[in-house]
Amino acid sequence: MDIIDMARASGMTVILDGKIGREEYRSVCGSLSALQRFAEAVRHSKTSLNGNPKRVRRSICHA
């Protein structure tokens, strides 16, 4: 499932604002509870990919 599908499944509204060439620009809006559901879905998908529900890898990028 891609991130746009995850947002929709969480109850958020995804709007296509525009398209320039191959790049699409979208806005996502919704309630706080929808945002919480989305965050849980992202967290669940990360732990599922790692195979270990107690350990989630985090990477920090420094500019």
C-alpha positions, -999 to +999 in steps of 0.1 A: +000+000+000+014+034-009+013+064+014-016+080-005-037+049-001-027+048+036-039+084+041-072+077+024-077+045+044-072+065+075-100+088+067-080+117+053-088+136+021-062+137-006-064+165-032-045+167-064-034+203-065-015+202-097+008+183-120+040+197-137+056+172-160+058+139-141+056+155-107+023+156-089+015+180-061-010+169-035-026+182-003-038+160+025-062+171+052-083+155+078-092+153+115-067+148+143-081+112+148-075+105+111-039+117+115-035+094+145-049+065+125-025+074+096+005+075+120-004+041+134-007+027+099+027+040+090+042+027+123+026-007+117+039-009+081+074-001+093+074-028+119+060-053+095+088-046+070+114-050+097+099-083+110+103-072+146+074-053+161+094-041+191+122-025+171+117+002+146+148+015+127+151+053+126+174+072+104+184+108+110+196+130+082+218+160+089+220+188+064 
